[in-house]
Amino acid sequence: MRIAVDVMGGDNAPDQILKGCIQAIPLLSQSDRLVLLGDAETIRDGLSERGFASDARVEIVPTSEVIGMDEPPVEAMKAKKDSSIVVMNQMASPRAENRVDVVISAGNTGACVAASQYFMRRLPGVIRPGICVTIPTFSGPIVLIDVGANIEPKPSHLAQYGVMGDVYAREILGLKNPRVALMNVGGEEQKGTDLMRNARDMVRQFENLNFTGFVEGRGVFNGEADVVITDGVVGNVMLKLAEGLSSGIFKALAHEVLATDPELVLRLESVIKNLYAKHDYHEYGGAPLLGVNGVSLISHGSSKDRTIKNAILRGKAFAEAKINEKIVARLATVKLVEQVEA
């Protein structure tokens, strides 16, 4: 398997990205290839410093440009054709020679989405791809889709997100019959906009989908659903809110314990570390852009070495589980009206 990583993307690039790649190398099989894109000299120096310069599993693809985190996605993609994000996604095109199976970047999310959709295209039957992220909750990890790729979805988009999220939860999280719910302002049938109610009716058309109806925001963390469908704006706000709240709670807890009894910190250290690990987004690596004809993982902009290492392993697991083939098969069971209009 060939896994491409954008070494230049992210707030902590290239150092932390490269470190994460190096940590993943020993966990790959001898037939796997890790394709590193970015400044060739920087990559070679980093590999040499850690003794991986001659590892046959590593390939370097030099690129001369970097798309900044604050650049307009589509314009940057067109202007910087030799950027790591663009070249990487070109290599993931179904028509590419020596094609890569997985692409991973912690860089500009919009550019990643635009490049993956442009070069990989969509899976058969998919109307609009969506970013699917795993969020840790007090009841265990859940799948949230979409978190930023589609800010003005149609009901059919949301209906398909339910199916794609269901497949991902089964194959990656190991859930046998995930409960799928649609984010809304209330759980009652009459609540919400026409978009929400129409999307609910469309989701119900899919067979073998454990759709439980609407879910409120507080229900997400109370364990009322395993897959939560939402539009890109609400999903992104939820994701950032959950990250900020989780970080704040642990900081406040540590402060209170230290202020109350400094010796108590030592006794609770292992407990706090284990609890933090369960609620740390770095453990999940990256969020797949479900619906594209390939495997595109978008990692957090503040990704660290272990984030990238985990993203590489998750990308490999995604491809090996043949999730895209299963999404296509499930979507083919129902023909939604708006598929004709898209």
C-alpha positions as CSV (number, residue, x, y, z in Angstrom):
1,M,0.0,0.0,0.0
2,R,1.2,3.5,-0.9
3,I,0.4,6.2,1.7
4,A,1.2,9.8,0.9
5,V,1.8,12.4,3.6
6,D,2.0,16.2,3.1
7,V,5.1,17.0,5.2
8,M,4.6,20.8,4.8
9,G,1.0,21.0,6.0
10,G,-0.1,22.1,9.5
11,D,0.9,24.5,12.3
12,N,3.7,22.2,13.4
13,A,5.1,21.3,10.0
14,P,7.5,20.1,8.9
15,D,9.1,18.8,12.1
16,Q,6.2,17.2,13.9
17,I,4.7,15.8,10.7
18,L,8.0,14.2,9.8
19,K,8.5,12.8,13.3
20,G,5.0,11.2,13.0
21,C,5.9,9.6,9.7
22,I,9.1,8.2,11.2
23,Q,7.2,6.8,14.2
24,A,4.8,5.0,11.7
25,I,7.5,3.4,9.6
26,P,8.3,0.4,11.9
27,L,4.5,-0.3,12.1
28,L,4.2,-0.7,8.4
29,S,4.8,-3.9,6.4
30,Q,7.8,-4.3,4.2
31,S,5.5,-4.0,1.1
32,D,4.0,-0.7,2.2
33,R,5.4,2.6,1.0
34,L,5.3,5.9,2.7
35,V,5.4,8.7,0.1
36,L,6.6,12.0,1.7
37,L,5.9,15.3,-0.2
38,G,7.5,18.6,0.5
39,D,11.0,20.2,0.6
40,A,13.3,17.3,-0.3
41,E,16.3,18.5,1.6
42,T,14.3,19.0,4.8
43,I,12.8,15.5,4.5
44,R,16.1,13.8,3.8
45,D,17.8,15.6,6.7
46,G,15.0,14.5,9.0
47,L,15.2,10.9,7.9
48,S,19.0,10.8,8.2
49,E,18.9,12.2,11.7
50,R,16.7,9.3,12.8
51,G,18.3,6.6,10.8
52,F,15.7,6.1,8.1
53,A,17.4,7.6,5.1
54,S,17.9,4.3,3.4
55,D,14.6,2.6,4.4
56,A,13.1,1.1,1.3
57,R,9.6,1.8,2.5
58,V,10.1,5.6,2.2
59,E,9.9,7.6,-1.0
60,I,10.4,11.4,-1.4
61,V,8.4,13.5,-3.9
62,P,9.9,17.0,-4.0
63,T,7.4,19.9,-4.1
64,S,8.3,23.6,-4.2
65,E,5.2,25.3,-2.9
66,V,3.0,25.3,0.2
67,I,-0.6,26.4,0.5
68,G,-0.9,28.5,3.7
69,M,-3.6,27.8,6.3
70,D,-5.3,31.1,5.6
71,E,-5.2,31.1,1.8
72,P,-8.5,30.8,-0.2
73,P,-8.7,27.1,-1.0
74,V,-9.7,26.9,-4.6
75,E,-7.7,29.9,-5.7
76,A,-4.6,28.6,-3.9
77,M,-5.0,25.1,-5.5
78,K,-5.1,26.7,-9.0
79,A,-2.2,29.0,-8.4
80,K,0.1,26.6,-6.6
81,K,0.1,23.6,-8.8
82,D,3.4,22.3,-7.3
83,S,2.2,22.5,-3.7
84,S,2.3,19.3,-1.6
85,I,-1.5,19.2,-1.3
86,V,-2.1,19.5,-5.1
87,V,0.7,17.1,-6.2
88,M,-0.3,14.5,-3.5
89,N,-3.9,14.5,-4.7
90,Q,-2.9,14.3,-8.3
91,M,-1.1,11.1,-7.4
92,A,-4.3,9.7,-5.9
93,S,-6.2,10.2,-9.1
94,P,-7.7,7.0,-10.6
95,R,-5.8,7.8,-13.8
96,A,-2.4,8.5,-12.1
97,E,0.6,6.3,-12.8
98,N,2.2,4.8,-9.7
99,R,-0.9,5.8,-7.8
100,V,-1.0,6.3,-4.0
101,D,-3.8,4.6,-2.1
102,V,-4.1,7.1,0.8
103,V,-3.4,10.9,1.2
104,I,-2.9,12.6,4.5
105,S,-2.6,16.3,5.3
106,A,-2.8,18.6,8.3
107,G,-2.8,21.6,6.0
108,N,-5.5,23.9,4.7
109,T,-8.7,21.9,5.1
110,G,-10.5,23.7,2.3
111,A,-7.7,23.1,-0.1
112,C,-7.5,19.4,0.9
113,V,-11.2,19.0,0.3
114,A,-11.1,20.9,-3.1
115,A,-8.1,19.0,-4.3
116,S,-9.4,15.6,-3.3
117,Q,-12.7,16.2,-5.0
118,Y,-11.1,17.5,-8.1
119,F,-8.5,14.8,-8.7
120,M,-10.2,11.8,-7.1
121,R,-13.7,12.6,-8.2
122,R,-16.7,11.2,-6.4
123,L,-17.7,7.6,-5.7
124,P,-20.5,6.3,-7.9
125,G,-23.8,7.4,-6.5
126,V,-22.3,10.0,-4.1
127,I,-23.8,13.4,-4.4
128,R,-21.6,15.4,-2.1
129,P,-18.6,14.2,0.0
130,G,-18.5,15.0,3.7
131,I,-15.8,15.0,6.4
132,C,-16.3,12.3,8.9
133,V,-14.7,12.7,12.3
134,T,-14.5,10.5,15.4
135,I,-15.3,12.4,18.6
136,P,-14.6,10.9,22.0
137,T,-17.6,11.2,24.4
138,F,-18.3,10.0,27.9
139,S,-20.1,7.0,26.4
140,G,-17.4,6.1,23.9
141,P,-16.3,7.4,20.5
142,I,-19.0,8.5,18.0
143,V,-18.9,9.5,14.3
144,L,-19.9,13.0,13.3
145,I,-20.5,13.9,9.7
146,D,-20.1,16.5,8.2
147,V,-17.7,18.9,9.9
148,G,-16.9,21.4,7.2
149,A,-16.9,20.1,3.7
150,N,-20.6,21.0,2.9
151,I,-22.1,24.1,4.6
152,E,-25.3,24.2,2.6
153,P,-26.4,20.6,2.2
154,K,-29.5,19.3,0.6
155,P,-31.7,16.6,2.3
156,S,-30.2,14.0,0.0
157,H,-26.7,14.9,1.1
158,L,-27.5,14.5,4.7
159,A,-29.3,11.2,4.0
160,Q,-26.2,9.8,2.3
161,Y,-24.0,11.0,5.2
162,G,-26.1,8.7,7.4
163,V,-25.2,5.7,5.3
164,M,-21.5,6.6,4.9
165,G,-21.2,7.3,8.6
166,D,-22.8,4.0,9.4
167,V,-20.3,2.1,7.2
168,Y,-17.4,3.9,8.8
169,A,-18.6,3.2,12.3
170,R,-19.1,-0.5,11.5
171,E,-15.7,-0.9,9.9
172,I,-13.4,1.4,11.8
173,L,-15.1,1.6,15.3
174,G,-16.3,-2.0,15.2
175,L,-19.9,-1.2,16.0
176,K,-22.2,-4.0,14.9
177,N,-25.4,-1.9,14.6
178,P,-24.6,1.8,15.1
179,R,-27.5,4.1,16.0
180,V,-27.7,6.9,13.4
181,A,-29.4,10.2,14.4
182,L,-29.9,13.6,12.7
183,M,-28.8,16.7,14.7
184,N,-31.7,19.0,15.3
185,V,-33.1,21.6,17.8
186,G,-35.3,18.9,19.4
187,G,-36.1,15.3,19.3
188,E,-39.8,15.7,18.4
189,E,-41.0,14.8,14.9
190,Q,-42.3,18.3,14.1
191,K,-39.2,20.1,15.2
192,G,-36.6,21.8,12.9
193,T,-36.6,23.2,9.4
194,D,-37.9,21.7,6.2
195,L,-34.3,20.6,5.5
196,M,-34.2,18.6,8.7
197,R,-37.6,17.0,8.2
198,N,-37.0,16.1,4.6
199,A,-33.6,14.7,5.4
200,R,-35.1,12.6,8.1
201,D,-37.7,11.1,5.7
202,M,-34.9,10.4,3.2
203,V,-32.7,8.6,5.7
204,R,-35.6,6.3,6.6
205,Q,-35.6,5.0,3.0
206,F,-32.3,3.1,3.5
207,E,-32.7,-0.5,4.6
208,N,-30.5,-2.0,7.3
209,L,-29.9,1.5,8.8
210,N,-30.6,1.8,12.5
211,F,-32.0,5.3,12.3
212,T,-33.3,6.6,15.6
213,G,-34.6,10.0,14.4
214,F,-33.5,13.5,15.7
215,V,-31.0,14.1,18.4
216,E,-30.3,17.2,20.4
217,G,-26.8,18.5,21.2
218,R,-26.7,17.3,24.7
219,G,-27.8,13.8,23.6
220,V,-24.6,13.5,21.6
221,F,-22.5,13.3,24.8
222,N,-25.1,11.3,26.7
223,G,-24.7,8.3,24.5
224,E,-27.9,8.6,22.5
225,A,-26.3,8.0,19.1
226,D,-23.2,6.4,17.5
227,V,-23.4,8.3,14.2
228,V,-24.6,12.0,14.1
229,I,-25.5,13.6,10.9
230,T,-25.3,17.4,10.5
231,D,-24.3,20.2,8.1
232,G,-20.8,21.4,7.9
233,V,-21.3,24.6,9.9
234,V,-23.0,23.0,12.9
235,G,-20.6,20.0,12.7
236,N,-17.5,22.2,12.7
237,V,-18.8,24.3,15.6
238,M,-19.5,21.1,17.6
239,L,-16.1,19.7,16.9
240,K,-14.2,22.8,18.0
241,L,-16.5,23.3,21.0
242,A,-15.9,19.7,22.1
243,E,-12.1,20.1,21.7
244,G,-12.1,23.4,23.7
245,L,-14.4,22.1,26.4
246,S,-12.4,18.9,26.8
247,S,-9.1,20.7,27.1
248,G,-10.6,23.3,29.5
249,I,-12.0,20.6,31.8
250,F,-8.7,18.8,32.2
251,K,-6.8,22.0,32.9
252,A,-9.4,23.1,35.5
253,L,-9.3,19.7,37.1
254,A,-5.5,19.7,37.3
255,H,-5.6,23.2,38.8
256,E,-8.2,22.4,41.4
257,V,-6.4,19.2,42.5
258,L,-3.0,20.9,42.7
259,A,-4.5,23.8,44.7
260,T,-6.3,21.4,47.1
261,D,-3.6,18.8,47.7
262,P,-0.3,18.8,45.7
263,E,0.3,15.2,46.9
264,L,-3.0,14.1,45.4
265,V,-1.7,15.0,41.9
266,L,0.8,12.2,42.1
267,R,-1.8,9.6,43.2
268,L,-4.2,10.7,40.4
269,E,-1.7,11.2,37.7
270,S,-2.2,7.9,36.0
271,V,-6.0,8.2,36.2
272,I,-6.0,11.7,34.6
273,K,-3.6,10.6,31.9
274,N,-5.7,7.6,30.9
275,L,-8.9,9.7,31.0
276,Y,-7.2,12.4,28.8
277,A,-6.0,9.8,26.3
278,K,-9.6,8.7,25.8
279,H,-10.7,12.3,25.0
280,D,-7.7,13.4,23.0
281,Y,-8.3,14.0,19.3
282,H,-4.6,13.2,18.5
283,E,-5.5,9.5,19.2
284,Y,-7.8,9.4,16.1
285,G,-5.3,10.8,13.6
286,G,-7.4,12.2,10.9
287,A,-10.9,12.7,9.5
288,P,-11.7,10.9,6.2
289,L,-13.4,12.8,3.4
290,L,-16.1,10.2,2.8
291,G,-17.5,10.0,-0.7
292,V,-14.4,10.6,-2.8
293,N,-13.0,7.9,-5.0
294,G,-9.9,7.3,-2.9
295,V,-8.8,7.7,0.7
296,S,-8.2,11.3,1.9
297,L,-7.6,11.9,5.6
298,I,-7.6,15.5,6.9
299,S,-5.7,15.9,10.2
300,H,-6.1,18.7,12.7
301,G,-4.1,21.9,11.9
302,S,-2.3,21.5,15.2
303,S,-1.4,17.9,14.6
304,K,1.6,16.5,16.5
305,D,3.8,13.6,15.7
306,R,1.5,11.0,17.2
307,T,-1.5,12.5,15.4
308,I,0.2,11.8,12.1
309,K,1.4,8.4,13.1
310,N,-2.2,7.5,14.0
311,A,-3.5,9.0,10.8
312,I,-1.2,6.8,8.7
313,L,-2.3,3.7,10.6
314,R,-6.0,4.7,10.3
315,G,-5.6,5.5,6.6
316,K,-4.1,2.0,6.0
317,A,-7.0,0.4,7.9
318,F,-9.5,2.4,5.9
319,A,-8.2,1.2,2.6
320,E,-7.8,-2.4,3.7
321,A,-11.4,-2.5,5.0
322,K,-12.6,-1.5,1.5
323,I,-14.9,1.1,3.0
324,N,-15.5,2.9,-0.3
325,E,-16.7,-0.3,-2.0
326,K,-19.2,-0.9,0.9
327,I,-20.4,2.7,0.7
328,V,-21.1,2.4,-3.1
329,A,-23.0,-0.9,-2.5
330,R,-25.1,0.6,0.3
331,L,-26.0,3.8,-1.6
332,A,-27.1,1.7,-4.6
333,T,-30.0,0.3,-2.6
334,V,-32.0,3.5,-2.7
335,K,-32.4,6.1,-5.5
336,L,-32.9,9.5,-3.9
337,V,-34.8,12.1,-5.9
338,E,-32.1,14.8,-5.7
339,Q,-29.5,12.4,-7.2
340,V,-31.1,13.3,-10.6
341,E,-30.8,17.0,-9.9
342,A,-27.2,17.0,-8.6
